[in-house]
Amino acid sequence: MRSAILAAGFCLAGGAKAQLDVPVHLQLNGPVDAQRQVTGLADPTEPGSGMSVDAVRANAATFAMSSGSQNLIANLTPAPSGYTAGMVITLVPDSTCSAGPTLNLNGNGPRSILKNGTLPLDSADLHAGEPVRLMYDGLDFQLIGASTLPCPAGFHVGGREYCIEDSSRSPLSFVVAMNDCINHGGRLCSFAEWVHGCEAQTGFIGTVSDYEWVDCAANNTGNAKRVGYGDDGSGNVGFGCRHGHHTAPATPTRYRCCMSR
C-alpha cells in the first residue's frame, strides 16, 4: 500500500490549525525523534478529533460529573451522538443515589444503572464524590467493579457491606442463637455491626424490646455480650445503642442476624 511521507520539518506553528485526511499510511521520517512526532494536540472537542496520550490518560473524552440522585444527568465532551454497546465512562456523582437510578448522558435518554447483570442499584450504592466506572451493554449501564447485593426480605441496609434484621428473634442461648443465624444464611451480628446499625438508623432503638446477643471479641471467659438495654457505663440504665453487659451464654436472650452484601 502506498504511504504519504511527511518530510522532517512538518509543524503546527503558533495557534495555526491543520487538518490531515489522507487515505494512506502517514509516516514521519525526520532524522531525530523530535521531528517524528505531532505535538500540541488539545483535548478533543469533536467526535472525530485526535487524542494525545495525556488526554487518554486523563479520560478527557469519557469523564463526567453527574447531578441528581434518582435521575442522574451527565455530559461528555465531545458529546456522543448516541449510546454504543461497549462504551465505558467514568462518572462522579454529586450526591448519594436513590434506589433504582437512571443515567441520561448528553440528552440521549435515561438508561437504568445495573449491577451484577440485572439488579438495579440500591440506595447509597453510589456516593457523592466517589468515582465509578460504567459500561453500556446495549440496553443499560452496568456498574463495573465490586458492588453490593440487595438485602433480603426482613433485613435492611446496616452499612455498605452488611444487612441487619428489621427486628429481633425470640430468646435463645448464645450458642443456639449463633447456629440459628448460620442456618438462615447469615451470622449473629457483631457488636460493631449492631451499634452502627442502631446509631445510623432513626427508629432502630424502637425495635429493641430487651437485651440482644452480639458476637463480640470482648466476650469474656464464661460470659457473652448482649446490648440494647442496661447500663451504658456511666450509671445510666435503660435502652440505648451502647447499653449492655456480659452474662452467662445459657441465658435465653433475643438476637438478630446480619449478613454480608
PyMOL commands that set and color helices and strands:
alter all, ss='L'
color gray80, all
select helices_A, chain A and resi 33-35+53-57+174-183+191-200+204-207
alter helices_A, ss='H'
color red, helices_A
select strands_A, chain A and resi 3-6+25-28+63-67+71-74+88-93+102-105+110-115+119-120+132-136+141-144+155-159+162-165+169-172+187-188+212-213+224-231+237-247+253-255+257-260
alter strands_A, ss='S'
color yellow, strands_A
deselect
rebuild
show_as cartoon
